[in-house]
Amino acid sequence: MKAVLIATIGTRDLMFQISSGTWYNIGDDRMQNGEIIGEQAEVISDLGLYNINFRDLTKYLLDKITIYLDQFKPVIIGKLLNEKAANIEKVYLIATDQKLEVREREKDTLYAAELIKTWIVNQFDHISVEIILLGQDGTNPSNFEQMFFWWRQTWREKITIEAEQAIWLCLKGGVGQASEASRISGLSLYGDRIQFFEFKQNTKANQAGIPSDYSGPFLGNNYLWDRTQQQALKLLARYDYAEVYDLLEPYFQQSPSNFGAIPNLLKAGMAWNQEQFKTFISLAKSCMKIPELKGIFWWMAYEQAYLGVVRFQQQNTVEAILHSHRAIEGVLSLWAVNSFPNHVIENANKYPSLKNSILQKHPSLKPRFINTQGLLLSEIPLNGWVLQTLLNSAIQKTLTSRDFQIFWSSAREMRNNLSHRLGGLTEKELFAAWGEDVTNPEQWQARVLNCLNLVTGQSFKTLAEASIFNKLHDKVVQAIAQQELNSTAMR
């Protein structure tokens, strides 16, 4: 869909070719000792006029448009229109027409806008042009509050934007308050659908009849980067990586090099939130240095446990207990497979199977292999009770561990209850499930961590220390907090 271009028209938006062939800016009225020495004086002199203001000068040219049709062109938006016309459906020109008593009325741009409209229509027959006048109701273009109200009303009542249609803003002309009000009110309504163009004056080229250079389009939300940045950091405090990515994706598309590794860091966080830990590691490797994990069976368990911590911080206590319990269950299963590869058979989407050959090393498991007929089975599912017996036999410290005693009893009971019923869980109930001596998040995490460390042989002090994601999270928060957009895009 083609874009709508909206341009504010100021006194220096038009150039006129005098008899010598040089093009001069009609509104350049620089003064010295009370005399006009700017380019406007050259135009007035060439036309044989005297002591005429900008409003009357442009009215004079408009009245004699058939004579001067080929001698004027827009100096600011002219090059943009020449090069981007195929992508433009409609142009709105915002011009001033103030009341008689207003001193600045002599610099009103209504007739300049009519001249630019005529030029556009003659050059591009597929573009429709509409002029919107400002000031007829007494609105002061230099009053930001009045202009904000005027723009908000204009966006809704006078400017037609189709769904998903791009909006190009050219705000070089007019006073700063009007441009600022346009920018802010437009962004509040249309967000990143608004794009800006910047223009750079080139007097030498302009006098040769070449309109000003332009750059863009720049994403409209670049102007609101500080606000967007703070919103992203607030979402990260809740670990909402998917929402942060959606919020920042328009910036990534416009300026990928400016944001470096941030998109991949966010994708890694999204994968981690979805428990896609291998994908998380793959993405994380492209952004940061991480430990070598080849041959380490237990790393995922610490990530799973830390996911429980994050869910707790998100006030999702049900998932907090499910993830933390699952982390220990998961590490036990991985421990058995890695510790007894000759006795464990992995089964897709089922419990692993434990062969009775394990009895040679751990005879205490024999009762688990005897069926109801008293026969010795060749293999049995390596489920919770079997795993508990194997663990207590292989790592005898777990048998007397208070942490594991709680894991096998009240924590498992709460996990099972939650898996088979509806309803929530208070923080107090979460802590109680992990023992009567657990009354705060730190004690709960310590209980889970002690179980993991006892199985893995590691000596992590906290789950945060053990988690690779926690380090990535710090990195992405720091990267976004320090991110700045280049000055051109921020204008």
N, C-alpha and C positions, 0 to 999 in steps of 0.2 A: 504494500500500500504506500502511495506517495505521501510525502510529509506536508504539514502545514507550516509555513514560515511566518513568524511574527516579528516585525521590525519596528523599533521606536525611531521616529524620524526627528532629527535635530537640525540645527541651522547649517551644519557643515556636511550634510548628506548629498548635496548636489554640486556638480561642476559644470561650467559653461565654457564653450569655446569662443574666444574673441576673434576678431578679424585677423590677427596675426597668426592664428592657428594654435596658439597656446590655450590650454584648458586651465581655468581658474576656479577655485572654490567660491561659490556664491556667498557663503556665510562667513568666510574668514574676514572678520572686521576688526583686526587688531588696530589699536589706536596709538598715536604718538603726538603729544602737544595738541590734543583735541582733534587731530586729523586722522582719517582712516588711511592706514598704510598697507593693509592686508590685501588679499586677492579680490575681495569684494569691490574694492575701489577700482580695480582694473575692469571688472565687469560693468560697473555703473558708468565708468568713463566711456567704455566701448559702445554702450547702448545710448550714449548721449543724454544720460539722465543726471540729476543733481539732487543731493540731499534727500535720499530715499532710503527708507528702512527695509529690513529683510522681508517682512510680510508684504509690503507694497511692491517690492522688487519681484518677488515670486508671483504675485498676482499679475504684474505687468507681463511677465513671460508667459503665464498661463493664458492670458487674454490674447496674446499674439503667438499661440502655440503653433499655428500652421507655418509661421515664418521661422521660428526657432526650433522646430521639432528635432532637427539633426544636430543641434548645438548644445544639448544638455544630456547628462546621464548621471545615474547614481554613483557617487564616488566610493561609498562604503560597501554597500551590498551588491554593487554591479558585478564584480568578478564572481562572487558566490552564485549569483543568479545565472551568469553566463555558463558556469561550469556544472551547476547542480540543477538546472532547470528541469531536466528529464525526471528528476526525483521529487519535484514540487508540484502539488496539486493546487494549492491556494496560498495567497499572500495577504496578510493583514498588516496594514500600515497604521501605526499609532501616531497621531499628530495632534498638535495643540491649536485650540481656537478659543481664546479667553475673552472675558467680558471687556467692555470699553474702558472701564476704570482701572484695569490692571496694567501696570507700567510695562510688564514684560510682553504685552500683547503685540508690540511691534516686531517681536521675534517669533511669532507663531508660525507653525510649520504646515498649516492646512494646505496651502497652495503648493508648497514644496512636495507634499505627499501626492497631490493631484498630478504634478509633473512626473514624479517617479512612477505613479500608476500608469500614466500614458505611455511612458517608456517601456514598462514591463509588458503591457498589453500589445504594443506594437512589435516587440521582440519575440514574445512567446504566446502564441494564440491559445495554448492549452491551459494557461494559468489564469485563474480568476483572481481579481484583486479587490479588496474591500478596505476602505479607510474608516477608522474609528477615531472620532474626535474627542479630545480631552479638554476640559475647562469651561465648556458652555454652561455647566451647572454651578460654576464657581469653585470647583475643585482646584486646589493649588498644587501644581506639579512638584513643588519643592517641599511639600508637607508629607512626610512618609506615612503617617497614620491615615490621612485622607486618601493618599494614593493606594495604600493597601486595600482600603475599603472599595475604592473605585476599581482596582484590578480584580478583586475577588468577584465583584458584580459583573465585570466585563467578561471574565472567563466563563461565567455561567450563562450569561444572557446574550452576548454578542459574538462570541467565538465558538465556532462549531468544530468539534473534534470527534472523529469517528473512533470506534473501539479499536484499540491497539495501534492507532495512527501515531507516527512519530511527530513530535512538536519541536521545531527549530526556532530558537530565540536569538535574535540579533539586537542587542541592547546598547549599542554604541551611542546612538543618538539620544538627545534629550538630557534632562538633569538626572543626577545620581539617585535621588530619592525615588523617582518614577521607575528607574531600571531595577533598583533593589526591591521595591514592592512587587514588581512584575515577577522577578526571579523567585522570591520567597512564596508568594501566593500561588504561583504556578506549580512549584515543586510540592507544595502541600496538597494540591489537587491531583497532580499527575505523576509525581515521583520521577522514576528513572525513564519515563517516556519523554521527558524534556531534555533536549540537548542544546548546548550553547555553541556559538561561533564567536571567535575573537578576531579583531581586525587591527591591522598595523598600517599606519599612514606612511606613504612613500611619496613625498612631495614631488620629486623629480619625475617619477613614473606617472603620478596624477596629472602633472602639467603636460605630459605627453599623451594624455587621454586614456591612461591605463588605470582602472579602479584599484583600490587598495587590496593588498594581500589579506588572506584570511587563514585561520587555522581552526580545526575542529572537524566534525562536531565533538564536543566534550560532554561527557555524561552529566546530566543535570545534578545528580546526587553528589557529584564531586564537591559542589558548593557546600553541601551539608555533611562533609566527611567527618568533622568533629563529632556531630550528633550521631552519625552512623557508627563511628568507631566506638563511642561509649555504649551504644546499644549492643554492638557485637560483644564487647567485654562483659556487659551485664548478662548476656545469654551464655557466654562461656563460663561465668560463675555458676550457672546452672547445668553446665556440661551439655548444652543443647547445640551440638555441632552441626546437625542438619539445618537448623534455623539460621545459624551463623553463615553457613555456606550459601544458603538462599539469599540472605541479606547482602552478602558481598560479591556474589557471582557477577552482577553487572559490571563491577569494577574489574574483576579478573578478565572479563571478555574484552573490555576496552583497553586495558593496559596490563597484559600478563607479566611483562618483565618487571613492572613496578612492584608487584606483590611477591615475586620470587617463589619461595617454597610454601607460602601460606596456603594455597589451594590444596596441595598434597597433604599438608599437616591436618587440615580440616577433614579431608577425605579419610585419612588414617583414623582420626577421632570418630568419624561416623561409623567406620568399620568396627572399631573397638566397642562402641555403644551397642552394636548389633551382635556382639560376641564373635565376629569374624576375625579372630585373633591372628590367623596366618596372613590374611589380607592386610590387617593392621600393621604387622611387622614388615611386610613387603613395601608398603607405602612409607612407613617410618624410616626405613633404610635409605630411601631416596632423599630424605630431608635432614637426617641427623645420624650421629654415630651411636650405634647400639651394640651391646655385647654379642659375642658369637654364641648362637643358640643351638648350633648343630650338636646333637647328642644329648642335649639337656631336655629331659622329659617333663620337668616340673614347672617351667616358666609360665605356661598358660594358667596354671592353678592360681598363681599369685595375681595374674590379671583378672581372673574370675572373682577372686576375693575382693580385689580393689573395686571391681564393678559393683559389688555389694556395698562398699563404702560410699561410692558415688550415688547409688540409688538411695542410700540413707540420707545423704546430704540433699537429695532432691525430695526428701520426705516421703519416699516410697518404701515404707518399712517392710511390706510383704516381699517385694523383690530383693530387699536387702538381706533378709534371712534366707531366701531361696538361693541367691547367688553365693552367699558365704558358705552355706552348707554344701552346695554343689561343688564349690572349689575343693573342699576336703574330700568329698566322694570321688571327684574326678582325679585328684592327685593319687589317691589310693589305687584306683584302677590303673593309672599309668605306671605307678610304682610296681604293681604286681606284674604287668606285662614286661617292663624293663628289667625287673629283678629276677624273674623266672621265665625267660623266653622259651625254655625247653618244656615247660609244663603248662603254659597258657596258650590257648588258641583264640585268636581274635575273630569275632563274628560281626558282620555288618549289621548295624541297627539292633544288636542284641547284646546281652551281657557276654563278656569273654567266657570261655570254658576253661575250667581247671582240670587237668588230667590227674589221675590217681598216682602217677609217678611222683607227684609232689610229696607223697607220704613217706618216701625214703628219707627226705630231709626234714619234713615236719609231720611226724606221725600223729600229732594232736588233732589233725584235720580228719582222721579216719572216720569218726562218727558222722561227719558231714557227707561221706561217700556211701554210707549204708542206707539202702532204701527201706521201704516199709516191709518188704519181704525178707529183709536181713541180708540182701545180696550187696556185694561191693560194686559200685558203679565205676565205669571206666573214666567218666568225666562228669562234672557238674557245673552249673552256672556259677560264675564268680560274682555272686550278688552280695548284698550287705552283710549277712551273717557269716557267710564263708570268708568274705574279705576281712571281717573283724577277727575271725579266728586266725587267719593267715598272718595278719598284721601283728597280733599279740604274740604269735609264735616267733616271727622273724625279727620284730623290733620290740623286745620285751618291755622297754621303757613305756610303751604305749599302754601296757596293761595296768600300770599304776599311775598313769598320767591323769590328773584331775581334768585337764582340758579334753582329753579323749573320752573320759568317762561321761562328761557332759555332752559331748558330740554324739555318742552312741545312745544317749538316753533322752533327756528333755529337748535337746536341739532337734534330734531326729523326729521325735514325736510331734513337735510343733511344725516342722517342715511337712510331715505327712498330713497333718490336720489341714494345713493351709492348701495343700495340693488337692484336697478332696472336698473342700467346702468354700462357700462364698463368704465375703466379708473382709474387713481390714485387720490391722494389727497396730496397737499403740507402741510407742517407743518403750514404754515400761514392760510390755509383754514381750517385745523383741529381746530386751536385755535379760528378762527372767528366763527365757527359753535357753539362754546360754549360761545359766547358773545363778543361784541366789546371791552370789558375790559380785555379779555384774550389774552395775547401776549407771554406767555411762558409756558413750561410744568408744572411748579409749580402751576400757576393759573388755568390751565385746571384741574389738579388733585384735587385741592382744591374745584372746582365747583362740580365735581363728588362726592367727599367725603362729602361735605355739604349736598347734596341730600340724600346720604345713611344714614348719621348720623341723619338727621331730621326724617327719617322713622323708623330707628331702635332704636333711643334714646341713641345711643352710643356717645362717645366724643373722638373718635380717632383723632389724630392730623395730621396723614398722612396715605395714602393708604398702604405704606410700613409697618407702625406700625400695621395696621389692618390685614395684610396678614400673614397667617401661612407659606405659601410658602416662603416668604421673609426670615423668620427665618431659614427654612430648607436650603435655598440657601446659606446663610451665613455659615451654618454648613458644607455643602458638600464642599464648596470652601476651608474652613479651613482644613477639613479632608484631602483633596487631596494635598493641599499646604504643609501639615506637614507629608504626607505619605513618609516613607522611606522603601526601600526593604532591606531584610537582606543581610549581607555582602557576603555570599556565592553566592547568586543569582546575585549579582552585578559584580562579577569577570568576 
